[in-house]
Amino acid sequence: QVQLVESGGGLVQAGGSLRLSCAASGRTFGRSAMGWFRQAPGKEREFLATINWSSDIIYYVDSVKGRFTISRDNAKSTVYLQMNSLKPEDTAVYYCAASLTVRPTIAYQYDYWGQGTQVTVSS
């Protein structure tokens, strides 16, 4: 099994950047696809990006293409989400998740979830 802990959230000015980290424990990390989601108050959890175990399959939702970058360091058992050009609309709780599905893009395809980290973007 995999346990995930997000960090790196906080308050940032519009146009600024944040890098979220997701530290994973468990020996299955290397074969797991990883994803990032976010959820704003009153909204459904939104898929953002996914990356497979070998980092050769990467997919982003349209709203973050060109601004967010997902990456992973299997040696450190860590997944990252680099967020640039942040907008107030990006304000949400951000979640890291792990899946054994090859290309998971929806929440039910993920098996393990972190606790979330708050990102607030001021105008």
N, C-alpha and C positions, 0 to 999 in steps of 0.2 A: 504494500500500500504506500501511498504518498501523502505526506503532510506538507501543507503550504502556508507560508507566512509572508504577507505583503508588508512593504515598508516604502517610505519615500514620499508619501502624500503630504499635503500641507497647503498653505495659502500662497498663491502666486499671482502676479499682476498679468492682466491680459497681454498677450504677445510674448510672454515669458515661457520658460521651459521647466519641466520636471522629469526626473527619471525614477520610475517605480521599479522596485526590486521584489522578487518573489523567491524566497529561499525554500527549497524543497528538501525533504528528508524521505528516505526510503529507497530501496535498491531498484525500484522499477522506474525511477525518474528518467533514465537514459532512453527508454523505449516509449515514453509517453509524449504525446502531443500536448502542447501547452497553449493556453488561450488567456486573453484578457477580456473582461467584461466590465461594464459600468452600470450603475443604477442611480438615477436621480429620484428625489421624492415624488411619489405619485406616478412614476413611470415603470414600465417593465424593464427587466434586466436586458441590457443591450450588448450584443457581441461586438467586439472591436477588432480582434486580430488573433491569429493562430500560427503556430510554428511547430513543425514536426520534429522528431527526435534528431534527425540529421541536418536540420535547418535548410533543406532543399525544397520544402513546400511551405510557403508563407502566404497568408491571405489577410487582407484588410477590408473592413467595411468602408464603403465609399466616403463616409463622413470624416474619416481620419486619414485617408490615403494622402501621402505627401507630407503629413504632419507628425504622425506617430510611427515609431519603428519598434518592432518586436525582435528580440534576440535572446539567445540562450548560451550559457556556458555550462556544458555538461560536467566539466571537471569541478566546477564550483557548485553544481546542482542549483543553479540560479537562472531565472528568467527575468528579462528586463522589458520595460516599456518606456522608451524615450518619447516624451511628448513635447513637441515644439509648437510655436505659434498658438499657444493656448487661448481659448475663447471662454467667455463666461458660460456659454452653453456646455462646456466640458465639465462643469461642476457636477460632481457625483461621487459616490463611493465606487472605487475601482477594485475589482476582484480578479485574482489569478485562479486558474483552474487547470486541471490535468485530465487527459483523456487517453484511452487506448485506441480510439477511433483514428483512422489515418488523417482525415481532414475534417475535424469537428468545427462546425460553425454555429451550432445552436446549443442551448444550455443543457438539454437532456443527454447530449452526447458526452458530457463531462462527468467524471466519476469523483473527483476530489476538488474541494474548494478551499480557498483561504478565507480569512476573516474579513477582508476588505480594508482599504485605506482611503481616507477622505481626501479628495482633491477639490479645492475651492479656488476659482479663478475670479479675481476682482476686475471690475471694469475701469 
